[in-house]
Amino acid sequence: MAAALSAFQPEGRILELACGTGLWTRRLLPFATTLTAVDASPEMLALNAARSCGPPQVRYIEADLFNWQPDGLYDTVFFSFWLSHVPRERFDAFWSMVRCCLAPGGRVFFVDSLHEPTSTAVDHRLPQPEATVLSRRLNDGRGFQIYKVFHDPGELAGRLRGLGWKFEIRRTAHYFLHASGALLSL
């Protein structure tokens, strides 16, 4: 998926939503004039800054993405393994927030999980096929209930089109999808 991101060629002012530990932040940096990394967890932001060495063009923001409002416009919005954690009832509002982040001509790239029966990831197994909440246990033994909504690429593209977006969504051979898109021209 790193090759797909490079082919997409993110540029300019980049916003990374739910940035996590910095795996993708490091990959975005070479393309960025500035990079804003947002995450709800101060621990994740600290790990991210340590992993990417906290270069001066990165600004870290601690915020709940369901309540955060952007303070600027971005040429590229990126997120990885986040959309599957957005509850169905918050999907439209999340994409409205993404719309508010984009500068004219801005683009979006995201990566996420596909439902894959052969996956060895224990936390990808929902109790029933229609379920969207599962239990995830961390290595330290703590457990959490999380949302996990696996999106069918065709249905996802249609839903996004209904919200005014045009996305090209591709599957990898197993486990993942990646998508690039922008607002539909009026």
N, C-alpha and C positions, 0 to 999 in steps of 0.2 A: 504494500500500500504506500510505502514511501516513494516508490517510483511513480505511482499515480498522482501523489501530491506534487512531486517535481514536475510532472507533465502538465499539471494544472497551472503551475507557475503563480503561486500566491505573490502578492506584491504590495508595496507601500505600507500604509497603516494597517496592521494586522491585529485582529481581535481573536483571542483564543478563549472560548467559553469552556468552563469545567476543565481547566488546564491540568489538574492532577499533578503528578510528580515531575513532569517536564520532559517526558519522552518525546512528545511532539513539539514542545516549545523549542527544543534544540534544532529540530528539523525545519521549523518555520523561520528561525533567526536569520539565516542567510538571505532570505527573500524580503526581510522587513526593514523599512526605514525606522519604524517604531513598532513595538509589539506590546499589547495590553493583555495580560493573562488574568482571568477571573476564576475564582474558585471559592466555595463556601467554607472550605477547611483551611484554617491557618497552618495546620501541620503540612498539608499538601503544598501550600504556597512556599513554606520554608524549604521543603524538599526540592521543589521546582527551582527555587533561587539557587540552592546549593548545586543542583545538577547542571544548570545552565550557566553557573558562575555569576549570576545576577548582572549581566551586561547592562550598560547604561540605557540602551534603547528598550529595555523591558520595564514595564510598569505593572506592578502586582496590585490587584484589587480583591479584597475579601468581601464576598457578597453572595447572597442567595439569588440564584438566577431567576427564580420565580417572582422576586420582588425588585430586582435591580433594574435601573434605568441607565442607559448609556449616557456618558457625558461628552460624547463626540461621535464623529462618523468615521467609518473604516472602509478601506478598499477591499479587504478580505476578511471574512468571518470564518473561523474554523472551529470545529469541535469533534472530539473522538469519543466513542462509546458513551455518549450522553443521551442521544435521542431515545434510546431504549429505556432510559430511566425517567422519561417525561410521561406522567400519567396521561391517559387518553383525553381526560377532561381539561388538561392544561396545554394540549398540543397547539391549538390555534393561538392561544395567548403567547406561547413561547415563540412561535413564528412571527407574530406581530412584533415582539421585542427584537427579533433578528432583523426584521424589516427596518425598525427604527435605528439600527446600528449602521446600516449600509449607506455609504456615500453614493452619489449618482454613478452608475456604471459598476458598482461594487459586486463582488461575487462571493459565493459560499462554497465551502468544501467540508464534507463530514465523512466519518468512518463509523461503522457500528457492527454489531453482531447480527448474524443470521441465525434463525432457528435451525439447528443441525442435529439430527438424532444421533449421529456418530460422535458428537463432541464429547470430549473427556472432561470438560469443565463441569464440576458438580453443581456450581451455582447457575447453570443454564437450564436446569431441570425444573420446570414448573409443576405444581401438584396436579393440575388438570390442563388440557390444551387451551382452554379459554382464560385461564388464570393470568393475572398480571402482577401478582405479588408473590415473592418467594423469600425464603430464609437464606441468608448468607452468613457463614461463620468464618471469622478471621483466624489467622494462624495463632493468635493469642487466646483463642477460645470465645471471644465476644461474638454475639450473634445479633443480627439486624434483619429487619424486614425491609426489603427494597422492591421498587417497581422494576419490572423487566418486561418490556413490550417488544416482542420481535416483529419487525415490519416486513411484509412482503414487498419487494422492490416495486412491482407494478402498481400495487395498491397505494404505496407510499407516494409514488410519482403522481398518481391521480389526485390524491388528497392534497398534495402540495400545489398542483395545478389549480385546484379549486380555491386555493388561498392566494393565487396570483404569482406563483413561482413556476419556473421551468427548470427541471432537473434531469440530468442524465445519471441514472443509478445503475451501477455495475456490481456484479457478484464476483467474488474470488472463487476459486475451485471449491473451497469449503470455508465455512464459519463466518465470513465477513462480507460486508458491502461497503462501497464508497461511492460518494455522489458529489457532483459539481453542478452548480446552477446559479441562477440570478432571477431577479424579478422579471416577470413578463413585460414586454414593452406595451404601452397603451396606444 
